[in-house]
Amino acid sequence: MASSAADWVTHYASPAGYRTWPCEELVRFCGGRGFRLGDRVLEVGCGNGANLWFLANYVDVVGVDVLQPVLREAASYCADRGCGIETADSWPGHRVWNMDVSLTAADAGRLPFAAGAFDGVVDCMVSQHMPWMAHERVYAGYRRVLKPGGWLWLYHLDNLTVTHRGLQSDAYDWGALALFPSVRLFCLPPSWALKGACEDAGFARLSARGLAVEYENGSVAHYTSIAAEAA
């Protein structure tokens, strides 16, 4: 069962969905292999904008999300932290230190950008809410908008979460048990399957890191973080 639009608006307005700081694994990636100063980077499913704000410190960043209320939240978050905001609407924003963020309403499976438009793509806990059958197609879309040699950074729940939560399926309606209470569909593939989907979509030089995360409510989930180069 896919999440409804109302689910996502509720999610991003909740303590579980509102990200105060950027994802620690994204910060670690950028401090290592990372993106280069001045790269153009797309964040798919940008949510309330914490990762965008972090990335805007040194790259030209574009955020997309499917819902206008979520994009308005991202615009507010980034503007409050000194980013100039470019959107299709006249949302308030200001510029400090040349930190600019562009926001566009778009679906992850139908990205409205030209081929080779970006040096990097960030998918932070986005495709994990899609059915497994959609993953390779979505990753192929990421590959299309990347320049050759550009990097995809992917952060995705994996099947080891089953061990932590006692679940029995790779796609489970967690309902009230969910780590994120307003979101219902979670896809939990093994890390080798995630790497395989990326390879089939046209990525190479893949590296994967697995880690367990304990949330404030005591829930523990397991993630795979993948860095993959567009072949």
N, C-alpha and C positions, 0 to 999 in steps of 0.2 A: 504494500500500500504506500503510495507516494505521499509526501507531505503536501498539504494545501498551501496556498499563498498566505492564508490567515495564520497557519502554523509558523511560517517563517517570520512574519511580522512580530508575532508573539515571542518567538524564540530570541530574536535580536534585541527585543526590549527587556528581556529577562536577565537576571544575574548569570544564568547558565550560558546565554548566547552573547551577551555584551562583553567584548574583549577590551579590557582596560589597557593592556600592553601587547606588543606584537608577540607572535608565536616564538618561543625560545629556540625551537629547532630552525626556524627561518633565520633568526639572528645568527645562530651557529653556522648555517650554510653560507651566509653572506660574509661572515668573518673568515671563512676558509676559502673554498673554491669560488663561491659567490658570483655576483654580477659585477661588471666593471663600471667605474665612474662614468656617468653619462649614458649608460645603456637605456634603452626604452623597454620597460617591463610591464607586462599585463598581469593583474591579479584577477582571477576568475572567482566570482562569488565573494566579493570583498567585504561583505557584512558591514559592521559599523566603522571600519576604516583604520583599525590599529596597525595592521600590516602596511597599509598604504602610507600612513604617516612615517613609519620607520623607513620604508623604501625611498620615500621622497627626499630624504636627507642626502641621497647621492645618485639616484637614477631618475629618469623621466618616467613617471608611473601613471598607468591607466587602470582604473578599477571598473569592473562590470558586476552588476547584480541584476537579477530579473525583476526586482520590485522597486518602484519609485520611493516608497517610504523608507526602505533600507538605504537607498542611495542618499536620501536627505539626511539620514542619521550619519552616514559616512562623511558627507559634506560638512556637517556641523562639527563632528569629531576632529577632522583635519584642519578646518578653519580655526578652531579654538587653539590649535597647537602650531599655528603660524604658517599654514599652507595656503597658497592661492588656489582657488577652486575654479575649474572650467567645467561647466555642465551645459546640457541642452536647455535648462531652465535658469531663471535669474536667482539662484540660491545665493545667500550671502557668503562672502569669502574675502580674504585679504591675503596679501603676499608679504612674507618675511623671509629673508635669506634665500630667495629664489627657490623655495620649496613649493613646487606646483603639483597638483593632482588633477587628473581628468577623470570624469565619471560618466559612464554610459549605461543605459538600461539594455541588457542583452541576456540571452539564454546561453549557458555554457556549451550547449550542443549546436548552436547556430551563431558563432561569433561573427560580428559584422565588420571584420577587418580584412585588409588585403593580405595576400600571401607574403610572408617574409616581413611583416610590419614590425616585429618585435625581436629583441635580443634575449628576452627571458619571459617565461610564463610561470606564475605561482598558482598552484591549486592546493589550498590549505583546508582540508576537511570538507571538500566540495563534492568530488566524484564519489566519496563514500556513501552519499545519500542517493545514488543512482543505481538502478538494477545493473548487475554484472554484465548483462548483454550489451549495455550501452557504453561500457568503458573504452573499448578499443576505438569506437567511432569518435568519442569525445577526445581521446588522446590524439587521434589523427587530426582533429580540428586544431588542437594545440600545436601539433607539428606544422600544420599548414601556415599558421600565422607567425611561426618562428623563422628567423634567418638560419641558413645552414651554420652549424656550430653554436647556435643559441641553446640556452639551457631551460629545461623544465624542472621545477622543484615541486614535488608532490608529497603531501602528508596525508596519510590514509589509515583508518582503522584496519586491522588485519585479523586473521582467524585466531590468533592467540588471545584475543578478547574473549573468545568462547571459553577458554580455560578460566579466565578471571571471573566471568559472569555466569558460568554454567549453562551457556546457550548451546543449541544443537544444530544451528542452521547458518548458512553463509548470508542469508538475508532474513532478518528477524524483526517482527513488529514488537519493539520493546515496550511500547505504551508507557505506563506509569513507571516502569523499571528503567527507562532510558536515561543515559547520562545527560541528555538534553531533553527535558520533559515534553517540549512542544514539537519535537521532531520524531517521526515514527520509523521511517525506513533507514536501516543501516546495512550496508553491504560489507561482509567480513571475509575477503579473499586472503589466501596465504601470500606472503611476500613474493614468492617465486611467480605466482600468477600475475601480480601487479607488474613485476618486471617484464614478464612475457607479453602482457598487453602493451606496454610501452615499446618494446622491441618491435612488435608486429605493426605498431603505428608509425614506425620510422625513426625510433630513437636508438642511440648506441652509447657506449661508454657509460653504462649504468652503474651507479653505486647505491647501495641500500643500507639503511641503518634502522634497527628495530629498538623500540623503547616502550616501557610501561609508564603510564601516567596515572597518578592517584589524584582524584578530584576531592573537593572540599566535603562532599557528601559521603565520602568513604568508598565510592566506586573506583574500580581500577580498570583501565582499558589499555590495549596494546596497539601501537601504531608502527607503520613502516614509513620511513622518510626516504624518498628516492630523488637522486639527481641524475638527469638523463640529458645527453646531448643530441640535438637534432642532426641526424645524419645527412 
